[in-house]
Every structure is written in C-alpha cells, then in structure tokens.
Amino acid sequence: MRKFLVLGAASAMFAITACSDKGADTDGDGKVTAAEAQKELSAGGAMAMKPGMWEVKISFDSIDAPGMPAAAKAQMTKAMGSGMSVKSCLTKEQAEKPGADFFGGDASANCSFEQLNRSGNTMSVQMTCKPQGDMVIASKMDGSFEAETYSMKMEQKTSGTPMGAMTMKGKIEGKRIGDCPA
C-alpha cells in the first residue's frame, strides 16, 4: 500500500510542472488522454518547476477504513500522520519539455486522469490508478505552487483491498532541496 501512496505523491509532484489554464481535457470527454497530457505539458508555462532535487512529504490526517481492525487503523493513522518523504531528481529537460509519462510514474500502476487544470499558481488533478488485482485508487488533489515549492490537499479513495474500502485525506508538500547529484 505504501508504494501506491508514494505513486500518488509522485504523480502530484509531476502534475504541477506546466499546464495551460484551459485544462488538458481538450475534447471534453471527461478523460485526459496521453496525447492531451503531452500537449498540455509541452505547452510550458510561467510557473514551471525548477529543475533539481525535490523532496516530497506526504501525510494523512484522516483515515476512514470501516473494515479495518481498530488496532491496525490506529497503527496506520500513526504511521501516515507523521508522514513519509520521497526524493527525486527533476532534470532540466524534464522541466522544459515533460512527457505524458510524467504523470503515471510506474506504468504498472495503470493510471488515468480525469482532470488536469491549472489557473495561475493553482492546480487541480483527478486521477484513478488500478495497480493490481481489484484495487482501485481514486485521487483528487488541489493546491498551489511556486517554482521551488508546492502544497496540495489530497483525498484518496481506495477499494479492492483485503480490508475493504478506505478514504484518506491529507496533504502533499514539495520543496526543491538542491541540485541533482552528478
């Protein structure tokens, strides 16, 4: 499960690289295709992220998991509340001309995007991932960003797990921490 939470964070981090304020769903069908994402991302924008090493912290302050035993929920709440961090390098080439693969991270996560909109320094993203078996992770993220920082509120609804459905709410905070290693 932790791998897929990180997937959401990585997707959010790369989602804020560069988008027009019209949104990526140019044909209005409710889905953002790889071609639409590529076109949106390639357009660039004044608020593109600065290349370098980025640290992303993900934390959840609310976990609703009716099918999970109380002890397991308490342990998960404690672990997720303190957050987890992921570091990754954003190259100059990726920042200047990101590709559609920026969004989905690991191709095996099988993600699709229903919404991708940017207006000024705010971003709104809705995505659904089907990483394995019957598991489905639907995420909504809204936030604001600058060239070297961003903050997004996130809600993830997960179904198809052995312990049933769960909804988690939290935040993703990213900051540029320096240059990428040589």
CYANA upper distance limits for C-alpha pairs under 8 A (distance plus 0.5 A):
  1 MET  CA      5 LEU  CA      6.99
  2 ARG  CA      6 VAL  CA      6.79
  3 LYS  CA      7 LEU  CA      6.77
  4 PHE  CA      8 GLY  CA      6.96
  4 PHE  CA    109 ALA  CA      8.43
  4 PHE  CA    131 PRO  CA      8.21
  5 LEU  CA      9 ALA  CA      7.08
  6 VAL  CA     10 ALA  CA      6.59
  6 VAL  CA     58 ILE  CA      8.26
  6 VAL  CA     86 VAL  CA      7.90
  7 LEU  CA     11 SER  CA      6.55
  7 LEU  CA    104 GLY  CA      8.27
  7 LEU  CA    105 GLY  CA      7.14
  7 LEU  CA    106 ASP  CA      8.13
  8 GLY  CA     12 ALA  CA      6.67
  8 GLY  CA    139 SER  CA      7.88
  9 ALA  CA     13 MET  CA      6.63
  9 ALA  CA     56 VAL  CA      7.69
  9 ALA  CA     58 ILE  CA      7.22
  9 ALA  CA    172 ILE  CA      7.05
 10 ALA  CA     14 PHE  CA      6.82
 10 ALA  CA     56 VAL  CA      8.36
 10 ALA  CA    103 PHE  CA      8.31
 10 ALA  CA    105 GLY  CA      7.36
 11 SER  CA     15 ALA  CA      6.37
 11 SER  CA    102 PHE  CA      7.61
 11 SER  CA    103 PHE  CA      5.31
 11 SER  CA    104 GLY  CA      6.41
 11 SER  CA    105 GLY  CA      6.89
 12 ALA  CA     16 ILE  CA      7.17
 12 ALA  CA    103 PHE  CA      7.99
 12 ALA  CA    125 VAL  CA      8.19
 12 ALA  CA    141 MET  CA      7.84
 13 MET  CA     17 THR  CA      8.10
 13 MET  CA     56 VAL  CA      8.04
 13 MET  CA    174 GLY  CA      7.63
 14 PHE  CA    102 PHE  CA      6.12
 14 PHE  CA    103 PHE  CA      6.44
 15 ALA  CA    102 PHE  CA      7.70
 15 ALA  CA    103 PHE  CA      6.39
 15 ALA  CA    116 LEU  CA      8.33
 15 ALA  CA    125 VAL  CA      8.09
 16 ILE  CA     48 ALA  CA      7.86
 16 ILE  CA     49 MET  CA      7.84
 16 ILE  CA    123 MET  CA      7.20
 16 ILE  CA    145 PHE  CA      7.95
 17 THR  CA     41 LEU  CA      7.79
 17 THR  CA     44 GLY  CA      8.40
 17 THR  CA     47 MET  CA      7.94
 17 THR  CA     48 ALA  CA      5.33
 17 THR  CA     49 MET  CA      5.76
 17 THR  CA     95 ALA  CA      7.04
 17 THR  CA     98 PRO  CA      8.17
 18 ALA  CA     40 GLU  CA      7.86
 18 ALA  CA     41 LEU  CA      5.82
 18 ALA  CA     42 SER  CA      8.10
 18 ALA  CA     43 ALA  CA      7.71
 18 ALA  CA     44 GLY  CA      5.41
 18 ALA  CA     45 GLY  CA      5.66
 18 ALA  CA     46 ALA  CA      8.31
 18 ALA  CA     47 MET  CA      7.21
 18 ALA  CA     48 ALA  CA      5.58
 18 ALA  CA     49 MET  CA      8.16
 19 CYS  CA     23 GLY  CA      7.61
 19 CYS  CA     24 ALA  CA      8.04
 19 CYS  CA     40 GLU  CA      5.82
 19 CYS  CA     41 LEU  CA      6.04
 19 CYS  CA     43 ALA  CA      7.36
 19 CYS  CA     44 GLY  CA      6.86
 19 CYS  CA     45 GLY  CA      6.75
 19 CYS  CA    117 ASN  CA      7.48
 19 CYS  CA    118 ARG  CA      6.23
 20 SER  CA     24 ALA  CA      8.15
 20 SER  CA     40 GLU  CA      6.89
 20 SER  CA     43 ALA  CA      7.68
 20 SER  CA     44 GLY  CA      8.17
 20 SER  CA     45 GLY  CA      7.33
 20 SER  CA    117 ASN  CA      7.81
 20 SER  CA    118 ARG  CA      6.48
 20 SER  CA    119 SER  CA      7.75
 21 ASP  CA    117 ASN  CA      6.63
 21 ASP  CA    118 ARG  CA      5.25
 21 ASP  CA    119 SER  CA      5.13
 21 ASP  CA    120 GLY  CA      7.77
 22 LYS  CA     26 THR  CA      8.29
 22 LYS  CA    117 ASN  CA      7.19
 22 LYS  CA    118 ARG  CA      7.89
 22 LYS  CA    119 SER  CA      8.50
 23 GLY  CA     40 GLU  CA      8.03
 23 GLY  CA    115 GLN  CA      7.87
 23 GLY  CA    116 LEU  CA      6.00
 23 GLY  CA    117 ASN  CA      4.62
 23 GLY  CA    118 ARG  CA      6.92
 24 ALA  CA     32 VAL  CA      6.63
 24 ALA  CA     36 GLU  CA      6.07
 24 ALA  CA     37 ALA  CA      6.34
 24 ALA  CA     39 LYS  CA      8.28
 24 ALA  CA     40 GLU  CA      6.02
 24 ALA  CA    115 GLN  CA      7.71
 24 ALA  CA    116 LEU  CA      6.07
 24 ALA  CA    117 ASN  CA      7.05
 25 ASP  CA     29 ASP  CA      7.51
 25 ASP  CA     30 GLY  CA      7.16
 25 ASP  CA     31 LYS  CA      6.77
 25 ASP  CA     32 VAL  CA      5.51
 25 ASP  CA     33 THR  CA      8.11
 25 ASP  CA     36 GLU  CA      6.90
 25 ASP  CA    114 GLU  CA      8.37
 25 ASP  CA    115 GLN  CA      7.42
 25 ASP  CA    116 LEU  CA      7.84
 26 THR  CA     36 GLU  CA      7.33
 30 GLY  CA    114 GLU  CA      6.11
 30 GLY  CA    115 GLN  CA      7.75
 31 LYS  CA    112 SER  CA      7.99
 31 LYS  CA    113 PHE  CA      6.48
 31 LYS  CA    114 GLU  CA      4.91
 31 LYS  CA    115 GLN  CA      7.39
 32 VAL  CA     36 GLU  CA      6.40
 32 VAL  CA     37 ALA  CA      6.81
 32 VAL  CA    112 SER  CA      7.66
 32 VAL  CA    113 PHE  CA      5.65
 32 VAL  CA    114 GLU  CA      6.04
 32 VAL  CA    115 GLN  CA      7.00
 32 VAL  CA    116 LEU  CA      7.94
 33 THR  CA     37 ALA  CA      6.66
 33 THR  CA    112 SER  CA      8.20
 33 THR  CA    113 PHE  CA      7.96
 34 ALA  CA     38 GLN  CA      6.52
 34 ALA  CA    100 ALA  CA      6.14
 35 ALA  CA     39 LYS  CA      6.64
 35 ALA  CA    100 ALA  CA      7.93
 36 GLU  CA     40 GLU  CA      6.58
 37 ALA  CA     41 LEU  CA      6.45
 37 ALA  CA     99 GLY  CA      8.30
 37 ALA  CA    100 ALA  CA      5.97
 38 GLN  CA     42 SER  CA      6.37
 38 GLN  CA     98 PRO  CA      8.05
 38 GLN  CA     99 GLY  CA      5.95
 38 GLN  CA    100 ALA  CA      5.26
 39 LYS  CA     43 ALA  CA      6.75
 40 GLU  CA     44 GLY  CA      8.09
 41 LEU  CA     97 LYS  CA      7.55
 41 LEU  CA     98 PRO  CA      6.34
 41 LEU  CA     99 GLY  CA      7.17
 41 LEU  CA    100 ALA  CA      7.86
 42 SER  CA     96 GLU  CA      8.31
 42 SER  CA     97 LYS  CA      5.78
 42 SER  CA     98 PRO  CA      6.64
 42 SER  CA     99 GLY  CA      7.62
 44 GLY  CA     48 ALA  CA      7.35
 44 GLY  CA     96 GLU  CA      7.41
 44 GLY  CA     97 LYS  CA      7.70
 47 MET  CA    120 GLY  CA      8.20
 47 MET  CA    121 ASN  CA      7.09
 47 MET  CA    145 PHE  CA      8.16
 47 MET  CA    146 GLU  CA      6.73
 47 MET  CA    147 ALA  CA      6.45
 48 ALA  CA     95 ALA  CA      7.26
 48 ALA  CA     96 GLU  CA      8.37
 48 ALA  CA    146 GLU  CA      8.41
 48 ALA  CA    147 ALA  CA      6.56
 49 MET  CA     95 ALA  CA      6.83
 49 MET  CA    146 GLU  CA      7.66
 49 MET  CA    147 ALA  CA      5.03
 49 MET  CA    148 GLU  CA      6.80
 50 LYS  CA     90 LEU  CA      8.41
 50 LYS  CA     92 LYS  CA      8.29
 50 LYS  CA     95 ALA  CA      7.34
 50 LYS  CA    147 ALA  CA      5.80
 50 LYS  CA    148 GLU  CA      6.48
 50 LYS  CA    176 ARG  CA      8.15
 51 PRO  CA     89 CYS  CA      8.10
 51 PRO  CA     90 LEU  CA      5.51
 51 PRO  CA     91 THR  CA      5.67
 51 PRO  CA     92 LYS  CA      5.58
 51 PRO  CA     94 GLN  CA      8.39
 51 PRO  CA     95 ALA  CA      6.52
 51 PRO  CA    179 ASP  CA      8.14
 52 GLY  CA     89 CYS  CA      6.11
 52 GLY  CA     90 LEU  CA      5.71
 52 GLY  CA     91 THR  CA      6.70
 52 GLY  CA     92 LYS  CA      8.19
 52 GLY  CA    176 ARG  CA      7.03
 52 GLY  CA    177 ILE  CA      7.97
 52 GLY  CA    178 GLY  CA      6.28
 52 GLY  CA    179 ASP  CA      4.91
 52 GLY  CA    180 CYS  CA      5.47
 53 MET  CA     87 LYS  CA      7.38
 53 MET  CA     88 SER  CA      6.23
 53 MET  CA     89 CYS  CA      4.91
 53 MET  CA     90 LEU  CA      6.73
 53 MET  CA    176 ARG  CA      6.29
 53 MET  CA    177 ILE  CA      6.15
 53 MET  CA    178 GLY  CA      5.81
 53 MET  CA    179 ASP  CA      5.81
 53 MET  CA    180 CYS  CA      5.35
 54 TRP  CA     87 LYS  CA      6.04
 54 TRP  CA     88 SER  CA      5.94
 54 TRP  CA     89 CYS  CA      6.59
 54 TRP  CA     90 LEU  CA      7.60
 54 TRP  CA    174 GLY  CA      7.23
 54 TRP  CA    175 LYS  CA      6.11
 54 TRP  CA    176 ARG  CA      4.86
 54 TRP  CA    177 ILE  CA      6.14
 54 TRP  CA    178 GLY  CA      7.94
 55 GLU  CA     85 SER  CA      7.13
 55 GLU  CA     86 VAL  CA      6.18
 55 GLU  CA     87 LYS  CA      4.90
 55 GLU  CA     88 SER  CA      7.17
 55 GLU  CA    174 GLY  CA      6.11
 55 GLU  CA    175 LYS  CA      6.04
 55 GLU  CA    176 ARG  CA      6.87
 55 GLU  CA    177 ILE  CA      7.09
 56 VAL  CA     85 SER  CA      5.94
 56 VAL  CA     86 VAL  CA      5.69
 56 VAL  CA     87 LYS  CA      6.76
 56 VAL  CA    172 ILE  CA      7.28
 56 VAL  CA    173 GLU  CA      6.13
 56 VAL  CA    174 GLY  CA      4.74
 56 VAL  CA    175 LYS  CA      7.11
 57 LYS  CA     83 GLY  CA      6.87
 57 LYS  CA     84 MET  CA      6.07
 57 LYS  CA     85 SER  CA      4.85
 57 LYS  CA     86 VAL  CA      7.04
 57 LYS  CA    172 ILE  CA      6.18
 57 LYS  CA    173 GLU  CA      5.74
 57 LYS  CA    174 GLY  CA      6.81
 58 ILE  CA     80 MET  CA      8.49
 58 ILE  CA     83 GLY  CA      5.75
 58 ILE  CA     84 MET  CA      5.92
 58 ILE  CA     85 SER  CA      6.85
 58 ILE  CA    170 GLY  CA      7.96
 58 ILE  CA    171 LYS  CA      6.44
 58 ILE  CA    172 ILE  CA      5.11
 58 ILE  CA    173 GLU  CA      7.12
 59 SER  CA     80 MET  CA      6.04
 59 SER  CA     81 GLY  CA      5.83
 59 SER  CA     82 SER  CA      6.81
 59 SER  CA     83 GLY  CA      4.55
 59 SER  CA     84 MET  CA      7.10
 59 SER  CA    170 GLY  CA      5.99
 59 SER  CA    171 LYS  CA      6.12
 59 SER  CA    172 ILE  CA      7.17
 60 PHE  CA     77 THR  CA      8.08
 60 PHE  CA     80 MET  CA      5.91
 60 PHE  CA     81 GLY  CA      5.57
 60 PHE  CA     82 SER  CA      8.49
 60 PHE  CA     83 GLY  CA      7.50
 60 PHE  CA    168 MET  CA      6.94
 60 PHE  CA    169 LYS  CA      5.94
 60 PHE  CA    170 GLY  CA      4.31
 60 PHE  CA    171 LYS  CA      6.90
 61 ASP  CA     77 THR  CA      8.06
 61 ASP  CA     80 MET  CA      8.13
 61 ASP  CA     81 GLY  CA      6.04
 61 ASP  CA    168 MET  CA      8.20
 61 ASP  CA    169 LYS  CA      6.60
 61 ASP  CA    170 GLY  CA      5.77
 62 SER  CA     77 THR  CA      8.07
 62 SER  CA    167 THR  CA      8.47
 62 SER  CA    168 MET  CA      6.00
 62 SER  CA    169 LYS  CA      5.58
 62 SER  CA    170 GLY  CA      7.20
 63 ILE  CA     73 LYS  CA      8.31
 63 ILE  CA     77 THR  CA      7.07
 63 ILE  CA    166 MET  CA      7.59
 63 ILE  CA    167 THR  CA      6.35
 63 ILE  CA    168 MET  CA      4.94
 63 ILE  CA    169 LYS  CA      7.11
 64 ASP  CA    166 MET  CA      5.97
 64 ASP  CA    167 THR  CA      5.60
 64 ASP  CA    168 MET  CA      6.78
 65 ALA  CA     73 LYS  CA      7.73
 65 ALA  CA    164 GLY  CA      7.92
 65 ALA  CA    165 ALA  CA      6.80
 65 ALA  CA    166 MET  CA      4.83
 65 ALA  CA    167 THR  CA      7.06
 66 PRO  CA    164 GLY  CA      8.12
 66 PRO  CA    165 ALA  CA      7.94
 66 PRO  CA    166 MET  CA      7.66
 67 GLY  CA    163 MET  CA      5.87
 67 GLY  CA    164 GLY  CA      5.89
 67 GLY  CA    165 ALA  CA      7.63
 68 MET  CA     72 ALA  CA      7.03
 68 MET  CA     73 LYS  CA      6.59
 68 MET  CA    163 MET  CA      5.93
 68 MET  CA    164 GLY  CA      7.80
 69 PRO  CA     73 LYS  CA      6.71
 70 ALA  CA     74 ALA  CA      6.61
 71 ALA  CA     75 GLN  CA      6.73
 72 ALA  CA     76 MET  CA      6.58
 73 LYS  CA     77 THR  CA      6.43
 74 ALA  CA     78 LYS  CA      6.66
 75 GLN  CA     79 ALA  CA      6.72
 76 MET  CA     80 MET  CA      6.39
 77 THR  CA     81 GLY  CA      6.13
 78 LYS  CA     82 SER  CA      6.97
 79 ALA  CA     83 GLY  CA      7.23
 80 MET  CA     84 MET  CA      7.68
 89 CYS  CA    180 CYS  CA      6.12
 90 LEU  CA     94 GLN  CA      6.80
 90 LEU  CA     95 ALA  CA      7.17
 90 LEU  CA    180 CYS  CA      8.11
 91 THR  CA     95 ALA  CA      6.77
 91 THR  CA    180 CYS  CA      8.16
 92 LYS  CA     96 GLU  CA      6.60
 93 GLU  CA     97 LYS  CA      6.41
 93 GLU  CA     98 PRO  CA      7.79
 94 GLN  CA     98 PRO  CA      5.07
 94 GLN  CA     99 GLY  CA      7.95
 98 PRO  CA    102 PHE  CA      6.93
100 ALA  CA    104 GLY  CA      8.32
101 ASP  CA    105 GLY  CA      6.89
104 GLY  CA    109 ALA  CA      7.75
104 GLY  CA    110 ASN  CA      7.96
104 GLY  CA    111 CYS  CA      6.18
104 GLY  CA    112 SER  CA      8.18
105 GLY  CA    109 ALA  CA      8.22
107 ALA  CA    111 CYS  CA      8.21
108 SER  CA    131 PRO  CA      6.70
109 ALA  CA    129 CYS  CA      6.39
109 ALA  CA    130 LYS  CA      6.36
109 ALA  CA    131 PRO  CA      4.42
109 ALA  CA    132 GLN  CA      7.82
110 ASN  CA    129 CYS  CA      5.93
110 ASN  CA    130 LYS  CA      5.76
110 ASN  CA    131 PRO  CA      6.22
111 CYS  CA    127 MET  CA      7.28
111 CYS  CA    128 THR  CA      5.99
111 CYS  CA    129 CYS  CA      4.49
111 CYS  CA    130 LYS  CA      6.85
111 CYS  CA    131 PRO  CA      8.28
112 SER  CA    127 MET  CA      6.14
112 SER  CA    128 THR  CA      5.89
112 SER  CA    129 CYS  CA      6.87
113 PHE  CA    125 VAL  CA      8.09
113 PHE  CA    126 GLN  CA      6.39
113 PHE  CA    127 MET  CA      4.70
113 PHE  CA    128 THR  CA      6.83
114 GLU  CA    125 VAL  CA      8.20
114 GLU  CA    126 GLN  CA      5.89
114 GLU  CA    127 MET  CA      6.15
114 GLU  CA    128 THR  CA      8.16
115 GLN  CA    124 SER  CA      7.68
115 GLN  CA    125 VAL  CA      5.70
115 GLN  CA    126 GLN  CA      5.34
115 GLN  CA    127 MET  CA      7.48
116 LEU  CA    123 MET  CA      8.00
116 LEU  CA    124 SER  CA      6.37
116 LEU  CA    125 VAL  CA      5.13
116 LEU  CA    126 GLN  CA      7.20
117 ASN  CA    123 MET  CA      6.25
117 ASN  CA    124 SER  CA      5.73
117 ASN  CA    125 VAL  CA      7.04
118 ARG  CA    122 THR  CA      6.17
118 ARG  CA    123 MET  CA      4.98
118 ARG  CA    124 SER  CA      6.94
119 SER  CA    123 MET  CA      7.09
121 ASN  CA    144 SER  CA      5.89
121 ASN  CA    145 PHE  CA      5.96
121 ASN  CA    146 GLU  CA      7.21
122 THR  CA    142 ASP  CA      7.94
122 THR  CA    143 GLY  CA      6.06
122 THR  CA    144 SER  CA      4.69
122 THR  CA    145 PHE  CA      6.93
123 MET  CA    141 MET  CA      8.37
123 MET  CA    142 ASP  CA      6.15
123 MET  CA    143 GLY  CA      5.96
123 MET  CA    144 SER  CA      6.51
123 MET  CA    145 PHE  CA      8.33
124 SER  CA    140 LYS  CA      8.05
124 SER  CA    141 MET  CA      6.22
124 SER  CA    142 ASP  CA      4.97
124 SER  CA    143 GLY  CA      7.24
125 VAL  CA    139 SER  CA      8.44
125 VAL  CA    140 LYS  CA      6.31
125 VAL  CA    141 MET  CA      5.66
125 VAL  CA    142 ASP  CA      7.00
126 GLN  CA    138 ALA  CA      7.98
126 GLN  CA    139 SER  CA      6.16
126 GLN  CA    140 LYS  CA      5.02
126 GLN  CA    141 MET  CA      6.95
127 MET  CA    138 ALA  CA      6.38
127 MET  CA    139 SER  CA      5.85
127 MET  CA    140 LYS  CA      7.18
128 THR  CA    136 VAL  CA      7.43
128 THR  CA    137 ILE  CA      6.08
128 THR  CA    138 ALA  CA      4.84
128 THR  CA    139 SER  CA      6.73
129 CYS  CA    136 VAL  CA      6.27
129 CYS  CA    137 ILE  CA      5.60
129 CYS  CA    138 ALA  CA      6.96
130 LYS  CA    134 ASP  CA      7.89
130 LYS  CA    135 MET  CA      6.27
130 LYS  CA    136 VAL  CA      5.16
130 LYS  CA    137 ILE  CA      6.93
131 PRO  CA    135 MET  CA      6.96
131 PRO  CA    136 VAL  CA      7.56
133 GLY  CA    160 GLY  CA      8.28
134 ASP  CA    159 SER  CA      8.15
134 ASP  CA    160 GLY  CA      5.33
134 ASP  CA    161 THR  CA      7.95
135 MET  CA    158 THR  CA      7.50
135 MET  CA    159 SER  CA      6.06
135 MET  CA    160 GLY  CA      4.63
135 MET  CA    161 THR  CA      6.34
136 VAL  CA    157 LYS  CA      8.49
136 VAL  CA    158 THR  CA      6.10
136 VAL  CA    159 SER  CA      5.80
136 VAL  CA    160 GLY  CA      6.76
137 ILE  CA    156 GLN  CA      7.00
137 ILE  CA    157 LYS  CA      6.21
137 ILE  CA    158 THR  CA      4.96
137 ILE  CA    159 SER  CA      7.19
138 ALA  CA    156 GLN  CA      6.08
138 ALA  CA    157 LYS  CA      5.65
138 ALA  CA    158 THR  CA      6.89
139 SER  CA    154 MET  CA      7.40
139 SER  CA    155 GLU  CA      6.14
139 SER  CA    156 GLN  CA      4.92
139 SER  CA    157 LYS  CA      6.97
140 LYS  CA    154 MET  CA      6.13
140 LYS  CA    155 GLU  CA      5.81
140 LYS  CA    156 GLN  CA      7.10
141 MET  CA    152 MET  CA      6.53
141 MET  CA    153 LYS  CA      6.05
141 MET  CA    154 MET  CA      4.94
141 MET  CA    155 GLU  CA      7.13
142 ASP  CA    152 MET  CA      5.67
142 ASP  CA    153 LYS  CA      5.87
142 ASP  CA    154 MET  CA      7.18
143 GLY  CA    150 TYR  CA      7.89
143 GLY  CA    151 SER  CA      6.04
143 GLY  CA    152 MET  CA      4.38
143 GLY  CA    153 LYS  CA      6.52
144 SER  CA    150 TYR  CA      6.29
144 SER  CA    151 SER  CA      6.25
144 SER  CA    152 MET  CA      6.95
145 PHE  CA    149 THR  CA      6.30
145 PHE  CA    150 TYR  CA      4.46
145 PHE  CA    151 SER  CA      6.87
146 GLU  CA    150 TYR  CA      6.54
148 GLU  CA    175 LYS  CA      6.12
148 GLU  CA    176 ARG  CA      5.56
149 THR  CA    173 GLU  CA      8.02
149 THR  CA    174 GLY  CA      5.93
149 THR  CA    175 LYS  CA      4.80
149 THR  CA    176 ARG  CA      6.88
150 TYR  CA    173 GLU  CA      6.24
150 TYR  CA    174 GLY  CA      5.67
150 TYR  CA    175 LYS  CA      7.08
151 SER  CA    171 LYS  CA      7.57
151 SER  CA    172 ILE  CA      6.21
151 SER  CA    173 GLU  CA      4.94
151 SER  CA    174 GLY  CA      6.92
152 MET  CA    171 LYS  CA      6.04
152 MET  CA    172 ILE  CA      5.66
152 MET  CA    173 GLU  CA      6.96
153 LYS  CA    169 LYS  CA      8.12
153 LYS  CA    170 GLY  CA      6.41
153 LYS  CA    171 LYS  CA      4.89
153 LYS  CA    172 ILE  CA      6.92
154 MET  CA    169 LYS  CA      6.20
154 MET  CA    170 GLY  CA      5.80
154 MET  CA    171 LYS  CA      5.84
154 MET  CA    172 ILE  CA      7.53
155 GLU  CA    167 THR  CA      7.60
155 GLU  CA    168 MET  CA      6.24
155 GLU  CA    169 LYS  CA      4.93
155 GLU  CA    170 GLY  CA      7.02
156 GLN  CA    167 THR  CA      6.16
156 GLN  CA    168 MET  CA      5.76
156 GLN  CA    169 LYS  CA      6.95
157 LYS  CA    165 ALA  CA      7.85
157 LYS  CA    166 MET  CA      6.36
157 LYS  CA    167 THR  CA      4.94
157 LYS  CA    168 MET  CA      7.05
158 THR  CA    165 ALA  CA      6.07
158 THR  CA    166 MET  CA      5.82
158 THR  CA    167 THR  CA      6.82
159 SER  CA    164 GLY  CA      6.71
159 SER  CA    165 ALA  CA      4.84
159 SER  CA    166 MET  CA      7.13
160 GLY  CA    164 GLY  CA      6.69
160 GLY  CA    165 ALA  CA      7.11
161 THR  CA    165 ALA  CA      7.14
